[in-house]
């Protein structure tokens, strides 16, 4: 546990996604290595990645290291971060999840951690990154190096 009272929960996680590129799979999003990359498939209008924390925790913060350099910055447009306690009723149905972060426009073109505070903390087992609306090529892609969930104890 860190001095701030948070403990990252993402390293005991498993990831699932609608689609991914073969060489940049879903598990790279939670492998603890900031040099590996998750990349959704190019032709998916509304991609998502779901991280299973393996148990319910009082999640107080989500940190994501996005791939934003060069022309990739547009790929964060209309991206939302969601938390849920139970599995989605059907694949891709996150309507019962709570939005804890939303990126409306492109992030700065240098890669940096983005933090999404959850106040008050939410009892959650699942973290989802998805597009809020369907997009055509380029803005329909999710790329991230790492996702971490922090819980309060």
C-alpha positions as CSV (number, residue, x, y, z in Angstrom):
1,X,0.0,0.0,0.0
2,X,1.3,3.4,-0.9
3,X,1.6,6.4,1.5
4,X,-1.5,7.9,0.0
5,X,-3.6,4.9,1.2
6,X,-4.2,3.5,-2.2
7,X,-3.2,0.1,-3.5
8,X,-3.1,-0.6,-7.3
9,X,-5.5,-3.5,-8.0
10,X,-4.8,-3.9,-11.7
11,X,-1.9,-6.3,-11.4
12,X,-4.2,-9.0,-10.2
13,X,-6.6,-8.4,-13.1
14,X,-7.7,-10.1,-16.3
15,X,-8.8,-8.2,-19.3
16,X,-11.5,-8.9,-22.0
17,X,-12.2,-6.9,-25.1
18,X,-14.5,-6.9,-28.0
19,X,-11.6,-7.0,-30.4
20,X,-7.9,-6.3,-30.5
21,X,-5.0,-6.4,-33.0
22,X,-3.2,-9.8,-32.8
23,X,0.1,-8.4,-31.6
24,X,-1.4,-5.8,-29.1
25,X,-3.8,-7.9,-27.0
26,X,-6.1,-7.1,-24.2
27,X,-3.7,-8.5,-21.5
28,X,-1.1,-5.8,-22.3
29,X,-3.5,-3.3,-20.7
30,X,-2.9,-4.8,-17.3
31,X,0.5,-6.5,-17.5
32,X,2.4,-3.8,-15.4
33,X,4.6,-3.0,-18.4
34,X,4.3,0.5,-19.8
35,X,6.1,-0.5,-23.0
36,X,3.4,-2.9,-24.1
37,X,0.2,-1.7,-25.8
38,X,-3.4,-2.7,-26.0
39,X,-4.9,-1.7,-29.4
40,X,-8.5,-2.4,-30.4
41,X,-9.2,-3.6,-33.9
42,X,-9.4,-0.9,-36.6
43,X,-12.9,-1.7,-38.0
44,X,-14.9,-1.8,-34.8
45,X,-17.2,1.2,-34.5
46,X,-17.6,1.1,-30.7
47,X,-14.7,-0.9,-29.2
48,X,-14.4,-1.6,-25.5
49,X,-12.0,-3.3,-23.0
50,X,-13.2,-4.7,-19.7
51,X,-10.8,-5.3,-16.8
52,X,-11.9,-7.8,-14.2
53,X,-10.4,-7.0,-10.8
54,X,-11.2,-10.5,-9.6
55,X,-13.1,-9.2,-6.6
56,X,-15.2,-6.2,-5.5
57,X,-13.2,-3.3,-4.2
58,X,-14.0,0.3,-3.1
59,X,-12.4,1.8,-6.2
60,X,-11.2,5.4,-5.6
61,X,-9.1,6.1,-8.6
62,X,-8.4,4.8,-12.2
63,X,-5.1,5.7,-13.9
64,X,-4.6,5.1,-17.6
65,X,-1.4,5.6,-19.6
66,X,-2.9,6.5,-23.1
67,X,-1.1,6.3,-26.4
68,X,-1.4,9.9,-27.6
69,X,1.7,10.8,-29.5
70,X,1.7,11.9,-33.1
71,X,-1.6,11.5,-34.8
72,X,-2.9,9.0,-32.1
73,X,-4.2,11.8,-29.9
74,X,-7.6,11.8,-31.7
75,X,-8.2,8.3,-30.6
76,X,-9.2,9.4,-27.1
77,X,-12.1,11.4,-28.4
78,X,-15.5,10.4,-26.9
79,X,-13.9,7.8,-24.6
80,X,-15.5,6.9,-21.3
81,X,-14.3,5.1,-18.2
82,X,-16.9,3.0,-16.4
83,X,-17.1,1.0,-13.2
84,X,-19.5,-1.9,-12.4
85,X,-20.0,-4.4,-9.6
86,X,-21.5,-7.2,-11.7
87,X,-20.7,-8.6,-15.1
88,X,-22.6,-7.0,-18.0
89,X,-25.9,-8.7,-18.8
90,X,-24.8,-9.2,-22.4
91,X,-21.5,-8.6,-24.2
92,X,-20.9,-4.8,-24.5
93,X,-24.0,-3.8,-22.5
94,X,-22.5,-1.4,-19.9
95,X,-25.7,0.6,-19.3
96,X,-25.8,-0.4,-15.6
97,X,-22.2,0.9,-15.0
98,X,-21.3,4.3,-13.6
99,X,-19.3,6.7,-15.6
100,X,-16.2,7.9,-13.7
101,X,-14.4,9.6,-16.5
102,X,-15.0,11.0,-19.9
103,X,-12.7,12.4,-22.6
104,X,-14.5,14.7,-24.9
105,X,-11.6,15.9,-27.0
106,X,-8.1,14.8,-27.9
107,X,-5.5,14.6,-25.2
108,X,-2.1,16.3,-25.4
109,X,0.1,14.5,-27.9
110,X,2.7,13.4,-25.3
111,X,2.0,10.2,-23.4
112,X,1.2,10.7,-19.8
113,X,-0.8,9.1,-17.0
114,X,-4.4,10.4,-16.7
115,X,-6.1,10.0,-13.4
116,X,-9.8,9.7,-12.8
117,X,-10.8,10.2,-9.2
118,X,-13.9,8.3,-8.0
119,X,-15.6,10.2,-5.2
120,X,-17.1,8.7,-3.3
121,X,-15.4,5.4,-4.0
122,X,-17.6,2.8,-5.8
123,X,-17.8,-0.9,-4.9
124,X,-16.7,-2.3,-8.3
125,X,-15.2,-5.4,-9.8
126,X,-15.1,-4.3,-13.4
127,X,-13.4,-1.3,-15.2
128,X,-14.5,-0.6,-18.7
129,X,-12.9,1.7,-21.3
130,X,-15.3,2.3,-24.3
131,X,-16.3,4.8,-26.9
132,X,-19.4,6.7,-25.9
133,X,-20.6,6.9,-29.5
134,X,-19.7,4.9,-32.6
135,X,-17.1,6.4,-34.8
136,X,-15.5,5.7,-38.2
137,X,-11.8,5.0,-38.6
138,X,-9.3,6.7,-36.5
139,X,-11.6,8.0,-33.7
140,X,-13.0,4.5,-33.2
141,X,-9.8,3.0,-31.9
142,X,-8.7,2.6,-28.2
143,X,-5.0,2.5,-27.5
144,X,-3.5,2.4,-24.0
145,X,-0.3,1.2,-22.5
146,X,-1.6,0.5,-19.0
147,X,-4.7,0.7,-16.8
148,X,-4.5,0.7,-13.0
149,X,-7.4,0.6,-10.5
150,X,-6.8,1.9,-6.9
151,X,-8.9,0.8,-4.0
152,X,-9.3,2.3,-0.5
153,X,-9.0,0.1,2.5
